[in-house]
Amino acid sequence: RTARDSFFVIPLKPKNTMKLSLAVLSIAATATAFTSVNTPAARTVSRVSSDVFAPMPVRAETQLEAAKQTPHGGTLIDLILKSDEEKEAAVAACTKELQLSPRQLCDVELIMNGGFSPLTGFMDEETYKHVVDNVALPDGLIFGLPVVFDTDDEDLSPGDKVLLKDGDRNIATIEFTDKYTPNKAYETKECYGTSEIEHPGSLMVATERGKYYMGGKISGLNLPVRDFPCKTPAEVRETLPDDVDVVAFQCRNPVHRAHYELFTRALDDPLVGENGVVLVHPTCGPTQADDIPGTVRYKTYEVLKEETKNDRTRWEYLPYSMHMAGPREAIQHMMIRKNFGCTHFIIGRDMAGSKSSVTGEDYYGAYDAQDFAKEKGGELGVMPVPSLNLVYTDEEGYVTADEAKEKNLSEKKLSGTKFRQMLRGGEDIPEWFAFKSVVKVLRENN
């Protein structure tokens, strides 16, 4: 038996030290984006140590029952102004306008609709540093990743009231409280476990985010208009039962057969109470460069939702931009789903993991996110449910890898690379791997 017996039995693979990186790129190569650090030209790149994700002790709440349907911090934030008069007055008080980037738009939406409760705005310097260092807000409440407003604008100052827009649509106003220059190399090292720009999160911070971060209070005007409708936490909560467990399933890719088996079988996990339901809650915002666009992913989810419709499976969509931050992003996702009313969260193998864009090596161990979620689940008030390691067999369909090995069953495998090749080539995709309806959407939008 293993250290994970309280979740499920699976042999643990030892963490291997990553091979010497062939990268000539380093954080020093982006000196204009990052604060200066001394980085040797050649270095040994190691898989992220679990020590990176060991914050100082913070306030703990161990009774999961008390967290059932309870927003993070105790109150579901709603910053959206209700009357036209309030909105007009807020806009009139602004002296400047800014267009939001796609990532900023996601963050603003989750701040003003309560997805990031208890936040009421972008983090000031004190809050930002505390989250980076401690995986917690200054009052000790656990929080996975910093939520920051970035800019290169030299003229923006604390005290400015600015109208935030998405094209012609007024989204929110912000009253800036402070302006600071972050140590981005330190931030990425603490949050992603590495400051190498081969990591997609570090690359995003280095090349997409502005020179400055600014704290500021948000007042919501209008939710964005998206191709994929995103209900607010309050709206989702109204659709969920209040007397059973709600298990969240996060994904950023189309759902194939193994994913479907995974989240439906999670309802049978002993950690989940009787008659529980699963909320399939994909992220449809920006992610890493080679992922399928959010609008296409949404179309695959919609056809699958109709094809597999049942009372114990709910589908909603989340306007969240991925960081590929492994263990700390797992905490962020659990916290967000808590605000949407979920009591449990499925933690997949290598959740929110990423590989070096140069060597292809994994930055995190396969079970780092599961371990960190198990460590922090009680404090967060969300029960992690590690996913089963499922394989497809000729004899019995989908079973756990351990069962297949024990019974000497014949496994079938299809790599993601091979699947994409078959998709582009018009070859038949085996139905044990992917739903026909999903394949049809992917081909129509390829």
C-alpha positions as CSV (number, residue, x, y, z in Angstrom):
1,R,0.0,0.0,0.0
2,T,1.1,3.5,-0.6
3,A,1.0,6.9,1.1
4,R,-2.1,7.6,-1.0
5,D,-4.2,4.8,0.4
6,S,-6.8,7.3,1.7
7,F,-7.5,8.2,-2.0
8,F,-6.7,5.2,-4.1
9,V,-4.0,2.6,-4.5
10,I,-1.5,3.2,-7.3
11,P,2.3,2.7,-7.4
12,L,4.3,5.8,-7.1
13,K,6.9,6.6,-9.7
14,P,10.1,8.0,-8.3
15,K,10.8,11.6,-9.4
16,N,13.7,11.6,-11.9
17,T,16.1,14.5,-12.2
18,M,15.6,16.2,-15.5
19,K,18.4,16.0,-18.0
20,L,20.8,18.9,-18.6
21,S,18.7,21.5,-20.5
22,L,19.7,22.2,-24.0
23,A,18.1,25.6,-23.8
24,V,20.2,28.7,-24.5
25,L,17.2,30.8,-23.5
26,S,17.0,31.8,-19.9
27,I,15.2,34.2,-17.7
28,A,18.2,36.6,-18.2
29,A,17.4,36.7,-21.9
30,T,14.3,38.7,-21.0
31,A,16.0,41.3,-18.9
32,T,13.6,44.0,-20.1
33,A,10.7,42.0,-18.9
34,F,12.1,40.5,-15.7
35,T,14.1,42.2,-13.0
36,S,17.7,41.4,-13.2
37,V,18.9,38.0,-11.9
38,N,22.2,36.2,-12.2
39,T,21.6,33.1,-14.3
40,P,24.5,30.9,-15.6
41,A,24.6,30.3,-19.3
42,A,24.5,26.5,-18.7
43,R,22.7,24.9,-15.9
44,T,21.2,21.7,-14.7
45,V,17.4,21.8,-15.0
46,S,15.7,19.8,-12.3
47,R,12.0,18.9,-11.9
48,V,10.3,21.3,-9.6
49,S,10.9,20.3,-6.0
50,S,7.9,19.8,-3.7
51,D,9.7,22.1,-1.3
52,V,8.7,25.0,-3.5
53,F,5.1,24.3,-2.6
54,A,5.6,24.2,1.2
55,P,4.3,27.6,2.5
56,M,4.3,28.9,6.0
57,P,1.5,27.6,8.3
58,V,-1.7,29.5,7.7
59,R,-5.2,29.5,9.1
60,A,-6.8,26.1,8.8
61,E,-10.4,24.9,8.7
62,T,-10.5,21.2,8.9
63,Q,-14.3,20.6,8.9
64,L,-15.2,20.0,5.3
65,E,-18.8,19.9,6.2
66,A,-18.7,23.5,7.2
67,A,-17.4,24.4,3.7
68,K,-20.3,22.7,1.8
69,Q,-21.6,25.3,-0.6
70,T,-19.8,28.0,1.4
71,P,-17.9,30.6,-0.6
72,H,-14.2,31.0,0.0
73,G,-13.8,33.5,2.9
74,G,-17.5,33.1,3.8
75,T,-19.1,35.6,1.4
76,L,-19.7,35.3,-2.3
77,I,-18.5,38.6,-3.8
78,D,-20.7,40.4,-6.3
79,L,-19.3,43.7,-7.6
80,I,-21.6,44.2,-10.5
81,L,-23.5,47.4,-10.2
82,K,-27.3,46.8,-10.5
83,S,-28.8,50.1,-11.7
84,D,-28.2,52.2,-14.8
85,E,-27.8,55.2,-12.6
86,E,-25.0,53.5,-10.6
87,K,-23.2,52.4,-13.8
88,E,-23.5,55.9,-15.4
89,A,-22.1,57.5,-12.3
90,A,-19.2,55.1,-12.2
91,V,-18.3,55.7,-15.9
92,A,-18.6,59.5,-15.4
93,A,-16.0,59.4,-12.6
94,C,-13.4,57.8,-14.9
95,T,-10.7,60.0,-16.4
96,K,-9.1,57.3,-18.6
97,E,-10.0,54.3,-20.7
98,L,-8.1,51.0,-21.1
99,Q,-8.6,48.0,-23.4
100,L,-8.4,44.7,-21.5
101,S,-6.2,41.9,-22.8
102,P,-7.9,38.5,-23.1
103,R,-6.2,37.4,-19.8
104,Q,-7.1,40.6,-18.0
105,L,-10.7,40.2,-19.2
106,C,-10.9,36.8,-17.6
107,D,-9.5,38.1,-14.3
108,V,-11.8,41.1,-14.2
109,E,-14.8,38.9,-14.8
110,L,-13.9,36.5,-12.0
111,I,-13.2,39.3,-9.6
112,M,-16.5,41.1,-10.2
113,N,-18.7,37.9,-10.4
114,G,-17.2,36.4,-7.2
115,G,-15.2,33.6,-8.9
116,F,-12.1,34.9,-7.1
117,S,-13.9,35.6,-3.8
118,P,-12.9,37.1,-1.4
119,L,-11.0,39.4,-3.7
120,T,-12.7,42.7,-4.5
121,G,-10.0,44.0,-6.9
122,F,-6.5,43.4,-8.2
123,M,-3.9,42.6,-5.6
124,D,-1.8,45.5,-4.1
125,E,1.9,44.9,-3.5
126,E,1.5,43.6,0.0
127,T,-1.2,41.1,-1.0
128,Y,0.7,40.1,-4.1
129,K,3.9,39.4,-2.2
130,H,2.1,37.5,0.5
131,V,0.4,35.2,-2.0
132,V,3.7,34.6,-3.9
133,D,5.5,33.7,-0.7
134,N,2.9,31.9,1.3
135,V,0.1,30.7,-1.0
136,A,-2.2,32.8,1.2
137,L,-3.7,36.2,1.6
138,P,-2.3,38.5,4.3
139,D,-5.1,37.3,6.7
140,G,-3.9,33.7,6.2
141,L,-6.7,32.6,3.9
142,I,-5.3,30.1,1.3
143,F,-5.0,31.5,-2.2
144,G,-3.1,29.6,-5.0
145,L,-1.8,32.3,-7.4
146,P,-1.6,36.1,-7.4
147,V,-4.2,38.0,-9.4
148,V,-2.6,41.1,-10.8
149,F,-3.3,44.0,-13.2
150,D,-0.2,44.5,-15.4
151,T,0.6,47.6,-17.5
152,D,3.5,49.4,-19.3
153,D,1.7,52.7,-19.0
154,E,4.0,55.2,-17.3
155,D,1.2,57.7,-16.9
156,L,-1.2,55.4,-14.8
157,S,-1.0,56.4,-11.1
158,P,-2.6,55.4,-7.8
159,G,-5.8,57.3,-7.4
160,D,-6.7,57.1,-11.1
161,K,-10.2,55.9,-11.9
162,V,-10.2,54.1,-15.2
163,L,-12.9,52.6,-17.5
164,L,-12.0,49.0,-18.5
165,K,-13.3,48.0,-21.9
166,D,-13.5,45.0,-24.2
167,G,-13.8,46.6,-27.6
168,D,-16.8,48.9,-27.4
169,R,-18.3,47.2,-24.3
170,N,-17.8,48.8,-20.9
171,I,-16.8,46.0,-18.5
172,A,-15.8,47.6,-15.3
173,T,-14.2,50.6,-13.6
174,I,-11.1,50.4,-11.5
175,E,-9.7,52.8,-8.9
176,F,-6.0,52.1,-8.7
177,T,-4.5,52.0,-5.2
178,D,-0.8,51.4,-5.8
179,K,1.8,50.8,-8.5
180,Y,4.8,48.5,-8.2
181,T,7.5,46.8,-10.1
182,P,7.4,43.1,-9.4
183,N,10.4,40.8,-9.3
184,K,9.1,38.5,-12.0
185,A,11.9,36.0,-11.8
186,Y,11.1,35.5,-8.1
187,E,7.4,35.4,-8.7
188,T,7.7,32.7,-11.4
189,K,10.2,30.7,-9.3
190,E,7.8,30.6,-6.3
191,C,4.5,30.2,-8.2
192,Y,5.6,27.9,-11.1
193,G,8.6,26.3,-9.4
194,T,10.9,27.7,-12.1
195,S,11.8,31.0,-13.8
196,E,12.9,29.4,-17.0
197,I,11.1,30.8,-20.0
198,E,10.7,27.3,-21.4
199,H,7.8,27.1,-18.9
200,P,4.7,28.5,-20.6
201,G,3.7,30.4,-17.4
202,S,7.1,32.0,-17.0
203,L,7.1,32.8,-20.7
204,M,3.7,34.5,-20.3
205,V,4.8,36.6,-17.3
206,A,8.0,37.6,-19.2
207,T,6.6,38.4,-22.6
208,E,2.9,39.2,-22.2
209,R,2.7,41.0,-18.9
210,G,3.6,44.7,-18.6
211,K,6.5,46.2,-16.6
212,Y,4.3,47.3,-13.7
213,Y,1.6,45.7,-11.6
214,M,-1.2,47.8,-10.0
215,G,-3.6,47.2,-7.2
216,G,-7.1,48.5,-7.6
217,K,-10.8,48.2,-6.6
218,I,-13.2,46.9,-9.2
219,S,-16.8,48.0,-9.9
220,G,-18.5,45.8,-12.4
221,L,-20.6,47.2,-15.3
222,N,-21.3,44.4,-17.8
223,L,-20.2,40.8,-18.2
224,P,-18.2,40.2,-21.4
225,V,-20.1,38.8,-24.4
226,R,-18.4,35.5,-25.3
227,D,-18.9,32.7,-27.8
228,F,-19.2,30.4,-24.8
229,P,-21.6,31.6,-22.2
230,C,-20.2,31.7,-18.7
231,K,-22.6,31.8,-15.8
232,T,-21.7,33.6,-12.6
233,P,-21.0,31.6,-9.4
234,A,-24.4,32.7,-8.1
235,E,-26.1,31.5,-11.2
236,V,-24.4,28.1,-11.2
237,R,-25.1,27.7,-7.5
238,E,-28.9,28.1,-8.2
239,T,-28.7,25.1,-10.5
240,L,-26.9,22.8,-8.0
241,P,-28.5,20.6,-5.3
242,D,-27.8,21.8,-1.8
243,D,-28.1,18.5,-0.1
244,V,-25.5,16.3,-1.9
245,D,-21.8,16.5,-2.8
246,V,-20.9,18.4,-5.9
247,V,-17.7,17.1,-7.6
248,A,-15.9,19.5,-10.0
249,F,-14.1,18.3,-13.1
250,Q,-11.6,20.8,-14.6
251,C,-10.3,20.4,-18.2
252,R,-8.8,22.6,-20.9
253,N,-9.0,20.0,-23.7
254,P,-11.8,18.3,-25.5
255,V,-13.4,15.5,-23.4
256,H,-12.6,12.0,-24.8
257,R,-13.8,8.6,-23.6
258,A,-11.2,8.2,-20.9
259,H,-12.1,11.7,-19.4
260,Y,-15.8,10.8,-19.5
261,E,-15.2,7.5,-17.7
262,L,-13.0,9.3,-15.2
263,F,-15.4,11.9,-14.1
264,T,-18.5,9.7,-14.1
265,R,-16.7,7.0,-12.0
266,A,-15.5,9.7,-9.6
267,L,-19.1,9.7,-8.2
268,D,-18.5,6.2,-7.0
269,D,-15.4,7.2,-5.0
270,P,-15.9,6.5,-1.3
271,L,-15.0,10.1,-0.6
272,V,-18.1,11.3,-2.4
273,G,-21.5,11.0,-0.7
274,E,-24.5,9.2,-2.0
275,N,-26.3,10.8,-5.0
276,G,-23.5,13.2,-5.6
277,V,-23.4,15.1,-8.9
278,V,-20.4,16.1,-11.1
279,L,-20.0,19.6,-12.5
280,V,-17.9,19.5,-15.7
281,H,-16.4,23.0,-15.6
282,P,-13.9,23.5,-18.5
283,T,-11.8,26.6,-18.8
284,C,-12.4,28.3,-22.1
285,G,-10.0,31.3,-21.7
286,P,-6.4,31.7,-22.9
287,T,-4.1,28.7,-22.2
288,Q,-0.7,27.5,-23.7
289,A,0.0,28.2,-27.3
290,D,-0.6,24.7,-28.8
291,D,-3.9,24.0,-27.1
292,I,-7.2,23.9,-29.1
293,P,-8.9,27.4,-29.1
294,G,-11.5,27.9,-26.4
295,T,-14.3,28.5,-28.9
296,V,-13.6,25.1,-30.5
297,R,-13.4,23.4,-27.2
298,Y,-16.8,24.9,-26.2
299,K,-18.4,23.4,-29.4
300,T,-17.0,19.9,-28.5
301,Y,-18.4,20.2,-24.9
302,E,-21.9,21.3,-26.2
303,V,-22.3,18.3,-28.5
304,L,-21.0,15.9,-25.8
305,K,-23.3,17.4,-23.2
306,E,-26.3,16.6,-25.4
307,E,-25.0,13.1,-26.3
308,T,-24.4,12.1,-22.7
309,K,-27.1,14.0,-21.0
310,N,-28.1,12.8,-17.5
311,D,-29.2,14.2,-14.2
312,R,-26.0,13.6,-12.3
313,T,-23.7,15.5,-14.8
314,R,-23.9,19.3,-15.2
315,W,-21.9,21.4,-17.6
316,E,-20.8,25.0,-17.2
317,Y,-17.9,27.1,-18.6
318,L,-15.2,29.1,-16.8
319,P,-13.6,32.3,-18.2
320,Y,-10.2,31.5,-16.7
321,S,-6.7,31.9,-18.2
322,M,-4.4,29.0,-17.5
323,H,-0.9,29.4,-16.0
324,M,0.2,25.7,-16.3
325,A,1.4,26.1,-12.7
326,G,0.9,22.5,-11.5
327,P,0.4,22.2,-7.8
328,R,-0.4,25.8,-7.1
329,E,-2.8,26.0,-10.0
330,A,-4.6,23.0,-8.6
331,I,-5.3,25.0,-5.4
332,Q,-6.5,28.0,-7.5
333,H,-8.9,25.7,-9.4
334,M,-10.2,24.2,-6.2
335,M,-10.8,27.6,-4.7
336,I,-12.6,28.9,-7.7
337,R,-14.9,25.8,-7.8
338,K,-15.6,26.2,-4.1
339,N,-17.0,29.6,-5.0
340,F,-19.1,28.0,-7.7
341,G,-20.6,25.7,-5.0
342,C,-18.5,22.5,-5.3
343,T,-17.5,20.4,-2.3
344,H,-15.1,18.0,-4.1
345,F,-12.6,18.4,-6.9
346,I,-11.1,15.7,-9.2
347,I,-7.3,16.0,-9.3
348,G,-6.0,14.4,-12.5
349,R,-2.5,13.0,-13.1
350,D,-0.1,15.9,-13.6
351,M,-2.9,18.4,-13.4
352,A,-2.1,21.8,-14.9
353,G,1.3,20.4,-15.7
354,S,3.7,21.6,-18.4
355,K,6.8,20.6,-20.3
356,S,9.9,22.4,-21.3
357,S,9.4,23.9,-24.7
358,V,13.0,22.9,-25.4
359,T,13.7,19.5,-23.8
360,G,10.1,18.2,-23.5
361,E,10.8,17.3,-19.9
362,D,8.0,17.6,-17.3
363,Y,8.3,20.4,-14.8
364,Y,6.3,18.6,-12.2
365,G,6.0,15.0,-10.9
366,A,2.9,13.1,-12.0
367,Y,1.4,13.3,-8.5
368,D,2.7,16.6,-7.2
369,A,-0.7,18.4,-7.7
370,Q,-2.5,15.5,-6.0
371,D,-0.1,15.6,-3.0
372,F,-0.4,19.3,-2.6
373,A,-4.2,19.2,-2.9
374,K,-4.4,16.5,-0.3
375,E,-2.2,18.5,2.0
376,K,-4.3,21.7,1.6
377,G,-7.8,20.3,1.0
378,G,-8.9,20.5,4.6
379,E,-7.6,24.0,5.0
380,L,-9.3,25.0,1.7
381,G,-12.5,23.3,2.5
382,V,-12.6,21.2,-0.7
383,M,-12.1,17.5,-0.8
384,P,-9.7,16.4,-3.5
385,V,-10.6,13.2,-5.4
386,P,-7.6,11.9,-7.3
387,S,-8.5,10.5,-10.6
388,L,-8.3,6.8,-11.5
389,N,-5.5,5.7,-13.8
390,L,-7.7,4.2,-16.5
391,V,-6.7,2.2,-19.6
392,Y,-8.8,0.6,-22.3
393,T,-8.7,-3.2,-22.8
394,D,-10.1,-5.5,-25.5
395,E,-11.6,-7.7,-22.9
396,E,-13.3,-5.4,-20.4
397,G,-13.3,-1.9,-21.8
398,Y,-12.0,0.8,-19.4
399,V,-10.4,-0.5,-16.2
400,T,-7.7,0.7,-13.9
401,A,-4.2,0.1,-15.0
402,D,-3.6,-2.0,-11.9
403,E,-6.6,-4.2,-12.7
404,A,-5.4,-4.6,-16.3
405,K,-2.0,-5.7,-15.1
406,E,-3.4,-8.0,-12.5
407,K,-5.7,-9.8,-15.0
408,N,-3.2,-9.6,-17.8
409,L,-5.6,-7.8,-20.1
410,S,-4.7,-6.5,-23.5
411,E,-4.4,-2.7,-23.4
412,K,-5.0,-0.4,-26.4
413,K,-3.2,2.8,-26.6
414,L,-3.4,5.9,-28.8
415,S,-1.1,8.8,-28.2
416,G,-2.2,12.4,-28.5
417,T,0.3,12.9,-31.3
418,K,-1.1,9.9,-33.3
419,F,-4.6,11.1,-32.6
420,R,-3.9,14.5,-34.1
421,Q,-2.2,12.9,-37.1
422,M,-5.2,10.7,-37.7
423,L,-7.6,13.6,-37.3
424,R,-5.7,15.7,-39.9
425,G,-5.5,12.7,-42.2
426,G,-9.2,12.0,-42.2
427,E,-8.6,8.5,-40.7
428,D,-11.2,6.8,-38.6
429,I,-10.8,7.5,-34.9
430,P,-11.6,4.5,-32.8
431,E,-14.7,5.0,-30.7
432,W,-13.1,3.6,-27.6
433,F,-10.8,6.7,-27.7
434,A,-13.0,9.5,-28.8
435,F,-16.7,10.3,-29.2
436,K,-17.8,10.6,-32.9
437,S,-19.6,13.9,-32.2
438,V,-16.4,15.4,-30.7
439,V,-14.3,14.2,-33.6
440,K,-16.8,15.7,-36.1
441,V,-16.5,19.2,-34.4
442,L,-12.7,19.0,-34.3
443,R,-12.5,18.1,-38.0
444,E,-15.0,20.9,-39.0
445,N,-12.8,23.4,-37.1
446,N,-9.4,22.1,-37.9
